[in-house]
Amino acid sequence: MFYISRETPAYYFTAVTHHRLPIFRKGEMKDVLCGAYQEACNRHGILMLAYVVMPDHTHLLTRSEQAMPDVLRLLNGVAARRIIQYLQENGFQNSLFKLRGEDKGRNHRHSVWQHHSDSFEIFGEETFRQKVEYIHQNPVRAGFAEDPFEDRFSSARLWAERGQSDEPLITQHRQIKWSAA
């Protein structure tokens, strides 16, 4: 258990796809992404606190003992590898072509994410709650859902204790200790 504080901040990330391609338009790709995030969290001790997957970007709230840039690199790195692997194994050559990037000596042929993701630390509960609300309302504002609980690829149902057996990504938001308001 932890408080959102200077000593134990949450990390807010917005990761945008390469050229804003709608990679996550379909449920299969959203499942691949959520599975990759779950894998990265489990393997690297990252707590996923809130999330939403949109067609061309994701918003995440996480907590980790690791530095914020390292958490972003781990999450996006595992996700990129799993997405590219899925596209290769399922013959999505056109999609892979669209993701081709410059090989800058790192042996990467494809780029899933834009560089310079929006990220910052959150030190207070009020800002944290605002970001959770922003994340959960994202599909509603974009016209993809009338209610945030309709979107399977958002943590809104988990936060409202309406989780289903098929949740694609489990959050650890219950590990947050809230100060008396």
C-alpha positions as CSV (number, residue, x, y, z in Angstrom):
1,M,0.0,0.0,0.0
2,F,1.2,3.5,-0.7
3,Y,0.1,7.2,-0.7
4,I,0.3,9.3,-3.8
5,S,3.1,11.7,-2.6
6,R,6.5,13.2,-3.4
7,E,8.1,10.1,-2.0
8,T,5.8,7.7,-3.9
9,P,4.6,9.5,-7.1
10,A,2.4,8.0,-9.7
11,Y,3.5,8.3,-13.3
12,Y,1.2,9.5,-16.0
13,F,2.0,8.5,-19.6
14,T,0.4,9.2,-23.0
15,A,1.9,7.1,-25.7
16,V,0.9,8.0,-29.3
17,T,1.3,5.6,-32.2
18,H,3.8,6.2,-35.0
19,H,2.2,8.8,-37.4
20,R,-1.0,8.5,-35.3
21,L,-1.9,5.3,-37.1
22,P,-5.0,3.7,-35.6
23,I,-3.2,0.5,-34.6
24,F,-5.7,-0.2,-31.8
25,R,-8.9,0.3,-33.8
26,K,-9.7,-3.5,-33.4
27,G,-10.1,-5.5,-30.3
28,E,-7.5,-8.1,-31.2
29,M,-4.7,-5.4,-31.3
30,K,-6.0,-3.9,-28.0
31,D,-5.8,-7.4,-26.5
32,V,-2.2,-7.7,-27.7
33,L,-1.4,-4.3,-26.2
34,C,-3.1,-5.1,-22.9
35,G,-1.4,-8.5,-22.7
36,A,2.0,-6.8,-23.3
37,Y,1.4,-4.2,-20.6
38,Q,0.4,-7.0,-18.2
39,E,3.5,-8.9,-19.1
40,A,5.7,-5.8,-18.6
41,C,4.1,-5.0,-15.2
42,N,4.4,-8.6,-13.9
43,R,8.0,-8.9,-15.1
44,H,9.3,-5.5,-13.9
45,G,7.3,-4.8,-10.8
46,I,5.2,-2.0,-12.3
47,L,1.8,-1.3,-10.8
48,M,-0.8,-0.4,-13.4
49,L,-3.2,2.0,-11.7
50,A,-5.5,3.2,-14.5
51,Y,-5.5,3.0,-18.3
52,V,-7.4,3.4,-21.5
53,V,-6.6,2.2,-25.0
54,M,-7.7,4.5,-27.8
55,P,-7.3,3.8,-31.6
56,D,-4.0,5.8,-31.8
57,H,-2.9,6.3,-28.3
58,T,-3.0,5.1,-24.7
59,H,-3.1,6.8,-21.3
60,L,-1.6,5.1,-18.3
61,L,-1.2,5.8,-14.6
62,T,1.5,3.6,-13.0
63,R,3.6,3.3,-9.9
64,S,7.0,1.8,-9.7
65,E,10.2,2.1,-7.7
66,Q,12.0,2.5,-11.0
67,A,12.6,5.9,-12.6
68,M,9.8,7.2,-14.8
69,P,11.8,7.0,-18.1
70,D,12.7,3.4,-17.4
71,V,9.0,2.5,-16.7
72,L,7.9,4.1,-20.0
73,R,10.7,2.3,-21.9
74,L,9.8,-1.0,-20.4
75,L,6.1,-0.7,-21.1
76,N,6.4,0.7,-24.6
77,G,9.3,-1.7,-25.4
78,V,7.4,-4.9,-24.5
79,A,4.3,-3.6,-26.2
80,A,6.1,-2.7,-29.4
81,R,7.8,-6.2,-29.6
82,R,4.4,-8.0,-29.0
83,I,2.6,-5.8,-31.5
84,I,5.2,-6.3,-34.3
85,Q,5.4,-10.0,-33.5
86,Y,1.6,-10.3,-33.8
87,L,1.6,-8.5,-37.1
88,Q,4.4,-10.6,-38.5
89,E,2.8,-13.9,-37.4
90,N,-0.6,-13.0,-38.8
91,G,0.6,-11.7,-42.2
92,F,-0.2,-8.0,-41.7
93,Q,2.5,-6.9,-44.1
94,N,0.7,-3.7,-45.0
95,S,0.5,-2.7,-41.4
96,L,4.2,-3.5,-40.9
97,F,5.1,-1.4,-44.0
98,K,3.3,1.6,-42.4
99,L,5.3,1.1,-39.2
100,R,8.6,1.0,-41.0
101,G,11.0,3.5,-39.5
102,E,14.6,4.6,-39.8
103,D,17.1,2.0,-38.6
104,K,19.2,4.2,-36.4
105,G,21.7,1.5,-35.6
106,R,19.6,-0.1,-33.0
107,N,18.4,-3.0,-35.2
108,H,14.8,-1.7,-35.1
109,R,13.0,-2.0,-38.4
110,H,9.6,-0.8,-37.2
111,S,8.4,2.0,-34.9
112,V,5.1,1.5,-33.1
113,W,5.3,4.6,-30.9
114,Q,6.1,8.3,-31.6
115,H,9.2,9.4,-29.7
116,H,8.7,11.8,-26.8
117,S,5.7,10.5,-25.1
118,D,3.9,12.9,-22.8
119,S,4.9,11.9,-19.2
120,F,5.0,13.4,-15.8
121,E,5.0,12.5,-12.1
122,I,1.9,13.0,-10.0
123,F,2.5,13.9,-6.4
124,G,-1.0,14.6,-5.0
125,E,-4.3,12.8,-4.8
126,E,-6.3,15.6,-6.4
127,T,-4.3,15.6,-9.5
128,F,-4.2,11.8,-9.6
129,R,-8.0,11.6,-9.3
130,Q,-8.4,14.2,-12.1
131,K,-6.1,12.1,-14.4
132,V,-8.1,9.0,-13.6
133,E,-11.3,10.8,-14.5
134,Y,-9.7,12.1,-17.7
135,I,-8.5,8.6,-18.7
136,H,-11.9,7.0,-18.0
137,Q,-13.9,9.7,-19.9
138,N,-11.6,9.5,-23.0
139,P,-13.7,7.0,-24.9
140,V,-16.9,9.1,-24.1
141,R,-15.3,12.4,-25.3
142,A,-14.1,10.7,-28.5
143,G,-17.6,9.3,-29.2
144,F,-16.7,5.6,-28.8
145,A,-18.9,5.1,-25.8
146,E,-21.8,6.8,-24.1
147,D,-20.7,5.6,-20.7
148,P,-17.1,4.9,-19.6
149,F,-18.1,1.5,-18.3
150,E,-19.0,0.4,-21.8
151,D,-15.4,0.4,-22.9
152,R,-13.7,-3.0,-22.3
153,F,-10.2,-1.4,-22.8
154,S,-10.4,1.0,-19.9
155,S,-10.0,0.6,-16.2
156,A,-13.2,2.4,-15.5
157,R,-15.1,-0.8,-14.8
158,L,-12.4,-2.0,-12.3
159,W,-12.4,1.3,-10.5
160,A,-16.2,1.2,-10.2
161,E,-16.1,-2.4,-8.9
162,R,-17.8,-3.6,-12.1
163,G,-15.0,-5.7,-13.4
164,Q,-15.8,-8.6,-15.7
165,S,-14.2,-12.0,-16.0
166,D,-12.6,-11.0,-19.3
167,E,-10.8,-7.8,-18.2
168,P,-7.9,-7.4,-20.6
169,L,-5.6,-5.7,-18.0
170,I,-5.9,-5.8,-14.3
171,T,-5.1,-2.7,-12.2
172,Q,-3.7,-2.5,-8.7
173,H,-5.5,0.7,-7.8
174,R,-6.6,-0.9,-4.5
175,Q,-3.1,-0.6,-3.3
176,I,-3.4,3.2,-3.1
177,K,-3.9,4.5,0.5
178,W,-6.1,7.6,0.4
179,S,-5.7,10.3,3.0
180,A,-8.8,11.3,4.9
181,A,-10.6,13.8,2.8
